[in-house]
Amino acid sequence: MTQLLDIERALLSNEAVAQGLNLTELKKLLKAEQNAQKSKFAKSLALSKGIAQAHAWFKSPEAKALFNEAGVTWTMEDFAQKVFGFGKSWMMKMVKAAGLEETKIERFVELCNEAEAQGHSTERTIAGLLSWAKADGQQAQSGGDGDGEGDGDGAEASVAVTKTILTLSFKGREMGLEANVALRIDSEGKLTTTATKEQIELALALIQSSLAECL
């Protein structure tokens, strides 16, 4: 989120403006989304450890002997599909994530927290972690190959963020409907909302009706 000027901050603190923009509801939705992402990411990290352990055992002599004795031959793709229900590519990403140093994972989480505190939406996922870790490693290596200037640690890679480009707030309850509607679309086209498709369609129908009357 862009740094606000004092007059902008004062404007958003105005009760009428805050109510018109439905800021309280939007902040609740954003907080709920971020908490869900944090929980899902933590579960993915835990899952990655289990997958990495299973992957290592599958490659062991003990596993090979047991499979040979049973007359079963699996490729790595077979293993991923038949044990986890996903492809080899996904499995190897989980294995790679499990192999990262805890300090690096903790730094990624810190950067996500910082970005989200500023209003950004982050890619708090296994793919986002691996992408960040790769970029961070490349920058650190580049920093160490310089001409001696600087601290030699390299520039720290930033966490990928997406900016909000559209928000919609519709106070449906004031019109006798079951719920209010709030949604957000980021720069990658991702829509975030707790509203149903029918509720959103009602809000859009109202917008179209109002536009038809005004234009």
C-alpha positions as CSV (number, residue, x, y, z in Angstrom):
1,M,0.0,0.0,0.0
2,T,1.3,3.4,-0.9
3,Q,2.4,5.6,2.0
4,L,-0.5,7.9,2.9
5,L,-0.2,11.7,3.2
6,D,-1.4,13.3,6.4
7,I,-4.5,14.8,4.6
8,E,-5.2,11.3,3.1
9,R,-5.0,9.6,6.4
10,A,-7.3,12.2,7.9
11,L,-9.7,11.8,5.1
12,L,-9.9,8.0,5.6
13,S,-10.4,8.6,9.3
14,N,-13.5,10.6,8.6
15,E,-16.5,8.6,9.7
16,A,-18.6,9.3,6.6
17,V,-15.7,8.3,4.3
18,A,-14.9,5.2,6.3
19,Q,-18.5,4.2,6.2
20,G,-18.9,4.9,2.5
21,L,-15.8,2.8,1.7
22,N,-16.9,0.1,4.2
23,L,-13.3,0.1,5.5
24,T,-14.1,-1.9,8.7
25,E,-15.6,-4.8,6.7
26,L,-12.8,-4.7,4.2
27,K,-10.1,-4.8,6.8
28,K,-11.9,-7.7,8.5
29,L,-11.9,-9.6,5.1
30,L,-8.3,-8.8,4.4
31,K,-7.3,-10.0,7.9
32,A,-9.3,-13.2,7.5
33,E,-7.6,-13.8,4.1
34,Q,-4.2,-13.3,5.5
35,N,-4.8,-15.5,8.5
36,A,-6.1,-18.3,6.2
37,Q,-2.9,-17.9,4.0
38,K,-0.7,-18.1,7.1
39,S,-2.5,-21.3,8.3
40,K,-2.4,-22.9,4.9
41,F,1.3,-22.1,4.5
42,A,2.1,-23.5,7.9
43,K,0.3,-26.8,7.0
44,S,2.1,-26.9,3.6
45,L,5.5,-26.6,5.4
46,A,4.6,-29.4,7.8
47,L,3.4,-31.5,4.8
48,S,6.7,-30.8,3.0
49,K,8.7,-32.3,5.8
50,G,6.6,-35.5,5.7
51,I,6.9,-35.7,1.9
52,A,10.6,-35.2,2.0
53,Q,11.0,-38.0,4.6
54,A,8.9,-40.4,2.5
55,H,10.8,-39.4,-0.7
56,A,14.1,-40.1,1.0
57,W,12.9,-43.5,2.3
58,F,11.6,-44.5,-1.2
59,K,15.1,-44.0,-2.6
60,S,16.7,-46.1,0.2
61,P,18.1,-49.7,-0.3
62,E,15.5,-50.9,2.2
63,A,12.6,-49.6,0.1
64,K,14.1,-50.9,-3.1
65,A,14.4,-54.4,-1.5
66,L,10.8,-54.4,-0.3
67,F,9.4,-53.2,-3.6
68,N,11.5,-55.8,-5.5
69,E,10.3,-58.6,-3.2
70,A,6.7,-57.5,-3.8
71,G,7.3,-57.4,-7.6
72,V,6.4,-53.8,-7.8
73,T,8.3,-51.3,-10.0
74,W,7.6,-47.6,-9.6
75,T,9.2,-44.7,-11.3
76,M,9.5,-41.4,-9.3
77,E,6.4,-40.2,-11.1
78,D,4.5,-43.3,-10.1
79,F,5.6,-42.7,-6.5
80,A,4.3,-39.2,-6.5
81,Q,1.0,-40.0,-8.2
82,K,0.2,-43.2,-6.3
83,V,1.2,-42.0,-2.8
84,F,0.4,-38.3,-2.8
85,G,-2.0,-38.0,-5.7
86,F,0.1,-35.3,-7.4
87,G,2.8,-35.2,-10.1
88,K,6.5,-35.5,-9.6
89,S,7.0,-31.7,-10.1
90,W,4.8,-30.8,-7.2
91,M,6.5,-33.4,-5.0
92,M,9.9,-32.2,-5.8
93,K,8.9,-28.6,-4.9
94,M,7.8,-29.9,-1.5
95,V,11.0,-31.8,-1.0
96,K,13.0,-28.7,-2.0
97,A,11.1,-26.5,0.5
98,A,11.7,-29.0,3.3
99,G,15.4,-28.8,2.6
100,L,15.6,-25.0,3.1
101,E,17.3,-23.7,6.2
102,E,14.9,-22.7,9.0
103,T,16.4,-19.3,9.2
104,K,15.6,-18.7,5.5
105,I,12.0,-19.8,6.0
106,E,11.7,-17.6,9.0
107,R,13.0,-14.6,7.0
108,F,10.5,-15.2,4.3
109,V,7.7,-15.3,6.8
110,E,9.0,-12.0,8.3
111,L,9.0,-10.3,4.9
112,C,5.5,-11.6,4.2
113,N,4.3,-10.2,7.6
114,E,5.9,-6.9,6.9
115,A,4.4,-6.6,3.4
116,E,0.9,-7.6,4.6
117,A,1.1,-5.1,7.5
118,Q,1.5,-2.4,4.8
119,G,-1.6,-3.6,3.0
120,H,0.1,-5.8,0.3
121,S,-1.1,-9.3,-0.7
122,T,1.8,-11.7,-0.7
123,E,2.5,-15.1,-2.3
124,R,2.7,-16.9,1.0
125,T,3.0,-20.3,-0.6
126,I,5.5,-23.1,-1.2
127,A,6.0,-21.7,-4.8
128,G,6.4,-18.2,-3.4
129,L,9.0,-19.4,-0.8
130,L,11.1,-21.2,-3.4
131,S,11.0,-18.3,-5.8
132,W,12.1,-15.9,-3.1
133,A,14.8,-18.3,-1.8
134,K,16.2,-18.6,-5.3
135,A,16.2,-14.9,-6.0
136,D,17.7,-14.2,-2.5
137,G,20.5,-16.7,-3.1
138,Q,21.3,-15.3,-6.5
139,Q,21.5,-11.8,-5.1
140,A,23.7,-12.9,-2.2
141,Q,26.0,-14.6,-4.6
142,S,26.2,-11.6,-6.8
143,G,26.9,-9.4,-3.9
144,G,29.9,-11.5,-2.9
145,D,31.4,-11.2,-6.4
146,G,31.6,-7.5,-6.4
147,D,34.7,-5.2,-6.4
148,G,34.9,-5.0,-2.6
149,E,32.5,-2.2,-2.1
150,G,29.4,-2.7,0.1
151,D,29.0,-5.2,2.9
152,G,29.2,-8.3,0.7
153,D,25.9,-9.7,1.8
154,G,24.1,-8.8,-1.4
155,A,20.7,-7.1,-1.7
156,E,18.0,-9.1,-0.1
157,A,15.3,-10.3,-2.5
158,S,11.9,-8.9,-1.9
159,V,8.7,-11.0,-1.4
160,A,6.4,-11.0,-4.4
161,V,3.4,-8.8,-3.7
162,T,0.3,-8.0,-5.6
163,K,-1.5,-4.6,-5.4
164,T,-5.2,-4.1,-5.1
165,I,-6.7,-2.5,-8.3
166,L,-10.4,-2.7,-7.6
167,T,-12.6,-2.9,-4.5
168,L,-16.4,-3.2,-4.3
169,S,-18.5,-2.6,-1.2
170,F,-22.3,-3.1,-1.4
171,K,-24.4,-2.7,1.8
172,G,-27.0,-5.3,0.9
173,R,-28.5,-5.5,4.4
174,E,-29.7,-1.9,4.1
175,M,-31.7,-3.0,1.0
176,G,-33.2,-5.9,2.8
177,L,-30.8,-8.6,1.5
178,E,-29.2,-11.3,3.6
179,A,-25.7,-10.0,3.6
180,N,-23.4,-7.2,2.6
181,V,-21.0,-7.7,-0.4
182,A,-17.3,-6.8,-0.3
183,L,-14.7,-7.9,-2.8
184,R,-11.2,-7.1,-3.9
185,I,-9.3,-7.8,-7.2
186,D,-5.5,-7.6,-7.2
187,S,-3.1,-6.8,-10.1
188,E,-2.9,-10.5,-11.0
189,G,-6.7,-10.7,-11.4
190,K,-7.3,-12.7,-8.2
191,L,-10.7,-12.0,-6.7
192,T,-11.0,-12.2,-2.9
193,T,-14.4,-12.2,-1.3
194,T,-16.6,-14.1,1.2
195,A,-19.8,-13.2,-0.8
196,T,-21.6,-15.7,-3.0
197,K,-21.9,-15.5,-6.8
198,E,-25.5,-14.5,-6.4
199,Q,-24.8,-11.7,-4.0
200,I,-22.1,-10.3,-6.2
201,E,-24.5,-10.5,-9.3
202,L,-27.1,-8.5,-7.3
203,A,-24.5,-5.8,-6.5
204,L,-23.4,-5.6,-10.1
205,A,-27.0,-5.5,-11.3
206,L,-27.5,-2.4,-9.1
207,I,-24.5,-0.8,-10.5
208,Q,-25.6,-1.4,-14.1
209,S,-29.1,-0.1,-13.3
210,S,-27.7,3.1,-11.8
211,L,-25.4,3.6,-14.7
212,A,-28.3,3.2,-17.2
213,E,-30.2,5.9,-15.3
214,C,-27.2,8.3,-15.2
215,L,-25.7,7.9,-18.6
